[in-house]
Amino acid sequence: MTVRRTLIVRLGQLLRRRGQAARGLRLTLHVNGGATWEISHRMSEASAHHEDLRPLACRLTDPPASGAAG
């Protein structure tokens, strides 16, 4: 299991255990020197299942397609 998949599965388990659901995911990177980079995506419906969270997490962490603005 990849690190990303492991994190997504654990997030889904944590949300379900707490009786919560995610409406979106946000990735924030704090780099040396104080700069911050952030990207987020929202889902059409809230979910606590890793099958729903996985595509969203992939969009956050995969590099943009060739020719896409970044």
C-alpha positions in Angstrom: 0.0 0.0 0.0 1.4 3.4 -0.9 1.9 6.1 1.6 -0.8 8.3 0.0 -3.3 5.4 0.1 -2.4 4.6 3.7 -3.0 8.2 4.7 -6.3 8.3 2.9 -7.6 5.1 4.4 -6.5 6.3 7.9 -8.3 9.6 7.3 -11.5 7.8 6.3 -11.3 5.6 9.5 -10.7 8.6 11.7 -13.6 10.5 10.2 -16.0 7.5 10.6 -14.8 6.9 14.2 -15.6 10.6 15.0 -18.9 10.5 13.2 -17.6 13.2 10.8 -17.3 13.5 7.0 -15.1 15.6 4.7 -16.5 18.1 2.3 -13.0 18.7 0.8 -9.3 18.4 1.3 -6.6 21.0 1.6 -2.9 20.5 1.3 -0.7 23.2 2.8 3.1 23.2 2.4 5.3 25.5 4.6 8.7 25.8 3.0 12.0 27.1 4.5 12.1 30.9 4.5 8.4 31.2 5.5 6.7 30.7 2.1 3.5 28.8 2.0 1.8 26.9 -0.9 -1.7 25.7 -0.6 -4.2 23.9 -2.8 -7.7 22.6 -2.0 -10.5 20.8 -3.7 -14.1 20.3 -2.6 -16.4 17.3 -3.1 -20.0 17.5 -4.3 -21.1 15.6 -1.2 -19.5 15.1 2.2 -18.0 11.6 2.7 -15.9 9.6 5.2 -15.1 6.8 2.8 -11.6 6.4 1.4 -13.0 5.4 -2.0 -14.5 8.9 -2.2 -11.5 10.7 -0.7 -8.9 9.0 -2.9 -9.6 10.8 -6.2 -9.6 14.1 -4.4 -6.3 13.4 -2.7 -4.8 12.3 -6.1 -5.8 15.7 -7.6 -4.0 17.5 -4.8 -0.8 15.5 -4.9 -0.3 14.5 -8.6 1.6 16.9 -10.8 -0.4 18.9 -13.3 -0.8 17.4 -16.8 1.7 18.5 -19.4 0.8 21.9 -20.7 -1.4 22.8 -17.7 -0.9 26.0 -15.9 0.7 25.4 -12.5 
